[in-house]
Amino acid sequence: VTLVESGGGLVQPGGSLRLSCAASGFTFISYSMSWHRQAPGKERELVAFVTSQGGTTNYANSVKGRFAISRDNAKNTSYLQMNSLEPEDTAMYYCNAIPIVGGKVYWGQGTQVTVSS
């Protein structure tokens, strides 16, 4: 089982990034997907969540209207589109897979996002 995040990097305030999470080794459609982030010295926090079929999404208040989570079940991939990025969005971003019915929760290794001028 692997979750591999990509797409992080250095971006100026107001810029955009699109993170990807490629999943393998489990039945992707049987899992809800989420993105979390952790800044230095802070606890990991939930950023966005999408249900298995993509019909329902939820966001942290701090990113509502700026971030959009989606998934492509044919490609076993989840995405996080991040717009209007702010320095406060600087963190390591982690992909997370949660089984619909029982089972193990999976985490990726993270991708760094740095928002700075």
N, C-alpha and C positions, 0 to 999 in steps of 0.2 A: 504494500500500500504506500503510495506516495502522493503528496500534494506539493506542487512546485510553483512558487510564486515568481513572477517576473514583472518588469515594467517600472520598477522604482528608479529613483535617480534624484538629481539636483534640478530644481526648477525655481524660477523667480516667483515672488508673490503675484497672485493673479493668474498664474499659469495653470496648465492642465497636465494630468498624467492619467494613463489607463493601466491599471494593474490586471494581471491575468493569473489564474490559478488552475493549472492543469492537473487533473486527477487521474489516477490509475490504480488498479488492484482491488477495486470494490465497485458495487453497483451504484453508479453516480446518481441515478434517478431516484434511488431510495434514501437519499440524504438531502436535508436542507443544507444550505451553505451560508457562511457568514464571513465577514472580515472584521478583524480586531486590530487594534494598534497599541503600541506601548512606547511611550517617550521615556527618556532617561530620568530615573528617579520617580517615575509615576507607575501606577498600576495599569495592567492591560485593560482596555475598555472595548466594548462592542461598538463597532462603527455602523455596520449594515448587515441585514439578514434577508435571505430570500428562500421561499419554500421550494419544495422539490420540483414542482411544475412551473415555478416562476410566477405564480399568480398573486402572491402576497410578498410585499417587501416592508421592512421597517428600518428606521435610521435613528442614530443618535441625534439629539437636538442640535448639537454643534455642527453637524454636516448636512442637515436637511436643506434641500434646495440647491446644494452644491455637488453632492455625490450621488451616484446612481449605481446600484448593484444589479447585475443581470447574470444569466447563465445560458449556456448553449448545451443542452443535454446530448445532442448529437456529437459534440466535440469533447464532452466530459470536462468542460471548462467553465469557471466562474470569472466574472469581471467586476472591477470597481472603477468606474469612470469618476475622476476627481477634477472638478472645475473650481475656478476662483480660489485657488489654494492660498492658504495663509501660513505664516511662520508657525503658528500653533498646531498646524497639521503635521509638522515634522515628527516622525516616529518610525519605528519598525512596524510594518504592516504584515499581519499574519492571516492566512486563509484557514478556515475551519469547516469541517464536515460533521454534521450531526445526524445520526440515523433517525428515521421516522419512527421506527419501532425497535427499541432495544439496540444493543450492540455497542461498538466502540466509537468514540469520538476521535477524529483525526485532525492533526495540525500540520501545517507546512513549516518550513524553516524560516520564513520571513523575507521581506524585501524592504530595503531602506528607502524612505522618502524624506528628502530634505528640501525645505522651502526657505530660500534665502536669497537676498540680493547681493 
